[in-house]
Amino acid sequence: MGGGDPFYIFNGMATLKEIYNELETLYEDLDGYVEEVDNADLASDVTGNALIPLSKVLSAIDSILDDEAAGVYDMYGEDDLYEEEEDLW
């Protein structure tokens, strides 16, 4: 994606999938760190303050990507959107 530049996503127009992939890599790196660190308190803090919230973010983005693939966010023309509402009245 950004050639290893962690700020790439902020310098250009990254896709949501690219951001997801970068966050997933970060999650894997942090998880590996927790497995290897000798300090149990540090491992617990990284898990509670970083891994768990990051896991929730990844899950939310994954759901959005699934919805996008299913067509939930398909673009409607402004007229089409209002025509559907008018038909319901």
Secondary structure, 3 states (H helix, E strand, C coil): CCCCCCCHHHHCCCCHHHHHHHHHHHHHHHHHHHHHCCCHHHHHHHHHHHHHHHHHHHHHHHHHHHHHHCCCCCCCCHHHHHHHHHHHC
